Amino acid sequence: MIMTVSPEASAWFRRELGLQDKDYIRLFPRYSSGGGLHPGFSLGIANERPARPAVETEAGGIVFYMEEQDLWYMEGYSLAIEYSKAEDDIEYNYKPVAVAGGVQE
């Protein structure tokens, strides 16, 4: 799984959550009436240190990550977190990952 965070999205998290350099944002599946990749679930966020990170990326001095037990939510997809100026909010953009010979690339 590949995760990217745009500089503008990172700045949004910093501003909205009062984050500092070297802070962490955990992304995790949570029950929701809305929809994400799976009915009844969407991505939640928390400002907490990782325990068993499986995927992480740094953007704007903030480390974004998902724990091992949460990767099922993203299976077969990559995630791009971007900023929407029109909404003044972040957007999660999911993209299917190419599979060759049954192995995720």
Sine and cosine of phi, psi and omega as CSV:
sin_phi,cos_phi,sin_psi,cos_psi,sin_omega,cos_omega
0.00,0.00,0.70,-0.72,0.04,-1.00
-0.93,-0.36,0.71,-0.70,0.04,-1.00
-0.80,-0.60,0.77,-0.64,0.08,-1.00
-0.80,-0.60,0.47,-0.88,0.02,-1.00
-0.72,-0.69,0.83,-0.55,0.00,-1.00
-0.95,0.32,0.43,-0.90,0.05,-1.00
-0.84,0.54,-0.61,0.80,0.01,-1.00
-0.92,0.38,-0.61,0.80,0.05,-1.00
-0.92,0.38,-0.67,0.74,0.05,-1.00
-0.87,0.50,-0.67,0.74,0.03,-1.00
-0.90,0.45,-0.59,0.81,0.05,-1.00
-0.88,0.47,-0.74,0.67,0.02,-1.00
-0.86,0.51,-0.70,0.71,0.00,-1.00
-0.85,0.52,-0.74,0.67,-0.03,-1.00
-0.93,0.37,-0.76,0.65,-0.10,-0.99
-0.95,0.32,-0.54,0.84,-0.07,-1.00
-0.95,-0.31,0.01,1.00,0.01,-1.00
0.91,0.42,0.60,0.80,-0.06,-1.00
-0.98,0.18,0.42,-0.91,0.04,-1.00
-0.87,-0.49,0.19,-0.98,0.10,-0.99
-0.81,0.59,0.62,-0.79,0.03,-1.00
0.95,0.31,0.19,0.98,0.16,-0.99
-0.97,0.23,0.25,-0.97,-0.06,-1.00
-0.86,-0.51,0.56,-0.83,0.18,-0.98
-0.82,-0.57,0.88,-0.47,0.08,-1.00
-1.00,-0.04,0.73,-0.69,0.12,-0.99
-0.96,-0.30,0.74,-0.67,-0.07,-1.00
-0.50,-0.87,0.47,-0.88,0.06,-1.00
-0.96,0.27,0.64,-0.77,0.03,-1.00
-0.66,-0.75,0.41,-0.91,0.07,-1.00
-0.90,0.44,0.65,-0.76,-0.05,-1.00
-0.36,-0.93,0.53,-0.85,0.09,-1.00
-0.99,0.17,-0.27,0.96,0.04,-1.00
-0.99,0.17,-0.17,-0.99,-0.02,-1.00
-0.77,-0.64,0.60,-0.80,0.15,-0.99
-0.80,-0.61,-0.81,-0.58,0.05,-1.00
-0.97,0.23,-0.49,0.87,-0.08,-1.00
-0.82,-0.58,0.74,-0.68,0.02,-1.00
-0.83,0.56,0.72,-0.69,0.02,-1.00
1.00,0.07,0.01,1.00,0.00,-1.00
-0.72,-0.69,0.48,-0.88,0.16,-0.99
-0.55,-0.83,0.12,-0.99,0.02,-1.00
-0.99,0.13,0.75,-0.67,0.13,-0.99
-0.96,-0.27,0.26,-0.96,0.04,-1.00
-0.76,-0.65,0.50,-0.86,0.06,-1.00
-0.52,-0.85,0.59,-0.81,0.08,-1.00
-1.00,-0.04,1.00,0.00,-0.01,-1.00
-0.50,-0.87,0.42,-0.91,-0.01,-1.00
-0.95,0.31,0.55,-0.84,0.02,-1.00
-0.95,0.30,0.49,-0.87,0.11,-0.99
-0.96,-0.28,-0.81,0.59,0.01,-1.00
-0.68,-0.73,0.94,0.33,-0.05,-1.00
-0.93,0.36,0.71,-0.71,0.04,-1.00
-0.97,-0.24,-0.50,0.86,0.01,-1.00
-0.68,-0.74,0.72,-0.70,0.09,-1.00
-0.48,-0.87,0.44,-0.90,0.07,-1.00
-0.53,-0.85,0.49,-0.87,0.02,-1.00
-0.95,-0.33,0.68,-0.73,0.07,-1.00
-0.55,-0.83,0.81,-0.59,0.04,-1.00
0.86,0.51,0.50,0.87,0.02,-1.00
1.00,0.07,0.00,1.00,-0.01,-1.00
-0.93,-0.37,0.66,-0.75,0.03,-1.00
-0.99,-0.14,0.85,-0.53,0.05,-1.00
-0.97,-0.26,0.69,-0.73,-0.08,-1.00
-0.45,-0.89,0.27,-0.96,0.17,-0.99
-0.78,-0.63,0.65,-0.76,0.03,-1.00
-0.98,0.21,0.38,-0.93,0.00,-1.00
-0.78,0.62,-0.72,0.69,-0.10,-1.00
-0.94,0.34,-0.19,0.98,-0.03,-1.00
-0.98,-0.18,-0.10,1.00,-0.09,-1.00
-0.91,0.42,-0.36,0.93,0.01,-1.00
-0.82,0.58,-0.54,0.84,-0.05,-1.00
-0.89,0.45,-0.56,0.83,-0.10,-1.00
-0.98,-0.18,0.07,1.00,-0.08,-1.00
-0.80,0.59,0.83,-0.55,0.01,-1.00
1.00,0.07,0.07,1.00,-0.04,-1.00
-0.73,-0.69,0.43,-0.90,0.22,-0.98
-0.96,-0.28,0.28,-0.96,-0.06,-1.00
-0.79,-0.62,0.79,-0.61,0.13,-0.99
-0.89,-0.46,0.86,-0.51,0.04,-1.00
-0.99,-0.16,0.87,-0.49,-0.08,-1.00
-0.78,-0.63,0.25,-0.97,-0.01,-1.00
-0.97,-0.24,0.71,-0.70,0.09,-1.00
-0.97,-0.24,0.94,-0.35,0.01,-1.00
-0.90,0.44,-0.63,0.78,-0.02,-1.00
-0.87,0.48,-0.60,0.80,-0.02,-1.00
-0.99,-0.13,-0.19,0.98,-0.15,-0.99
0.74,0.67,0.80,0.60,-0.06,-1.00
-0.45,-0.90,0.19,-0.98,0.06,-1.00
-1.00,-0.02,0.38,-0.93,0.07,-1.00
-0.78,-0.63,0.65,-0.76,0.11,-0.99
-0.98,-0.18,0.87,-0.48,0.02,-1.00
-0.93,-0.37,0.89,-0.45,-0.02,-1.00
-0.99,-0.15,0.70,-0.71,0.02,-1.00
-0.76,-0.65,0.79,-0.62,0.05,-1.00
-0.86,0.51,0.63,-0.78,0.02,-1.00
-1.00,-0.03,0.72,-0.70,0.01,-1.00
-0.89,0.45,0.66,-0.75,0.02,-1.00
-0.87,-0.50,0.80,-0.60,0.03,-1.00
-0.85,-0.52,0.84,-0.54,0.03,-1.00
0.89,0.45,0.48,0.88,0.03,-1.00
0.98,0.18,0.09,1.00,-0.01,-1.00
-0.91,-0.42,0.77,-0.64,0.01,-1.00
-0.93,0.37,0.76,-0.65,0.01,-1.00
-1.00,0.06,0.00,0.00,0.00,0.00
